[in-house]
Each structure stands twice: as C-alpha cells, then as structure tokens.
Amino acid sequence: MINPSEALSRAGINDIPTGKRWQISGAWEVELDRVTNWLRRIANENLGRLGGNSAAALDAGRGLPDEIVARFGADEAAVSPTLMDKASLGLLESSAPSSRSLKLLMVLKWLAFFSELMLFVLLWFLGFGSGVVIVIGALLALSGFLMGFGAGNLLIGYEEGTSARHLWAWTSMIGGAVSTVLLAWLRASGDEEIGLAALIFPVALALVIALLEALEVLGGNRFRRLRESMFRAQTWFASARHREKFNEGLWWRIYEGEVSALSRNLVKAYQGDVEVEGIKR
C-alpha cells in the first residue's frame, strides 16, 4: 500500500522494477499506479467526510486532475529525440553490461584476492617464511586492486572523452604496479628455493585482480551512465503521458468511477446487503 505522503511523488530511478528497468514506460507505470491509488484514497476520504454524499464528493475532487498534472506533467522538459529513440529501440540496454556479468566480475575478483592471500598463508604454513609473508600477500592483493582501479578510471576517462580522472587514475595505477613489483621482489629476495615462483605467480595473481577490478569499474560506470540516460527518457515519456491523460480526462474519470463505486457499496452496506471495509463514514 502506498504511503499517502509519497502518493504523488515522482518515480525515482530505484523505484523502477528490475523487469521494467530498460522499458521506456517503466516510470509511467509506477506513477500511474501511484496516481490511481491516490485518487482511490481521496475518493474514499471525501465520501466518508461528506457523509456518503456522492455529489458533494465529486465537487470536492474537481481540482484533483489539475493537481496531478501540476506535479507530473506541467513542465516541458528539454527532451532529446535521439535519446528517446535509443531508449525506445532498446539500444541503451544493448550497450549496457548486464548486471549478471558485473556480479560475475566481482565474484572472480574476490576469488583471485583470496587466492593471493591463501597462497601466502600456505607458504607460511609450509615454513617458507614468518607471518610477515601473509601481510605481504594481503598488500600484493591490495596493490592489484589499486592498479585495476586506476586502469578502470583511465578507461572511463578515455570512453567519456574527459581528463578529470587522469591524474589520480595514473597515480593509482602506477602506484599499484610499483607496489606489486616491490612486494614480489621483497618476498623472493634471499630465497633461492622458491625465488622464481614467488616472483611470477603472485604478480600474475595481482595482475588478474587488477584486470578484473578495471573491468568491473569500467562496466559499472557504463551501466550507471546508460541507466541514468534511460531513466531521463522514462521520465520524459511519463511526463508526456501524464499530460496526454490529463487532456483525455482520465484522472477525472478514475476519481468519478471510484466515488460512484464506493457510493453504491456504501448504500448496500447501509441496507445490510454487503459489508464494506475501508469506507470512512
């Protein structure tokens, strides 16, 4: 049941059901449901407040359609026809990474992270160093994160044609790369038995972490950017539909129909034919 205080609020991006996320009518369907429920509640309240007088309840609701269109469809937004076409044809959805692929990248990234950590736990357990090697393993994994985060943001800057991210993205990527090499060298130095393996394998895992983090950062940003564009198109579509339905008189017909239906049920309730719940008397 819709909270009355939110009944006439515009749909937010997180209010759109997952199945309607990439449909041009997603926001409109949410707002239509809110308006219909709001009109039903107001009809019930007016009829009860006015003692079941349907004519008086109808008079009390004359301004409701104007209130609705003022909230949802009064402003003429600067609509982008190109964006509306892309949204309607499903081009935004096809350009966006799927939420499943982003979740898979996240799972693989954390799997690589814990593999890196467990490798150094194993080395410690087998006696190839003190507990410090576990700390080195954790720092190596974090260096991979840092490197991938920087690389992902560099790719975002290239994709969007902006340089705002470049300085700190380069700093992050280079810092992560240098840390990875130094930590691997620190672990391998002075240990001739596992020197080569201790250098190559941990670095490879750190690079895998970096790659997965970069792909997740890039994909997540692309998904958010295209989703926000889709939501703008959904809002424009919803505003146009609100104005259209206002001009068609839909809001008044809904309110009038609710008052008539409630009034008939109320008469039957007084006559003892039916028991009506929710009608304020």
GIZIZI-V696086 format. One record per run of one state. SS is the DSSP state (A for helix, B for strand, O for the rest). FROM is the first residue (numbers start at 1). TO is the last residue. If there is no record, write none. Layout:
# GIZIZI-V696086
SS/FROM/TO + SS/FROM/TO
This chain:
# GIZIZI-V696086
O/1/3 + A/4/6 + O/7/12 + A/13/15 + O/16/17 + A/18/20 + O/21/25 + A/26/49 + O/50/53 + A/54/60 + O/61/63 + A/64/72 + O/73/80 + A/81/89 + O/90/90 + A/91/95 + O/96/98 + A/99/125 + O/126/131 + A/132/160 + O/161/165 + A/166/188 + O/189/194 + A/195/248 + O/249/249 + A/250/271 + O/272/281
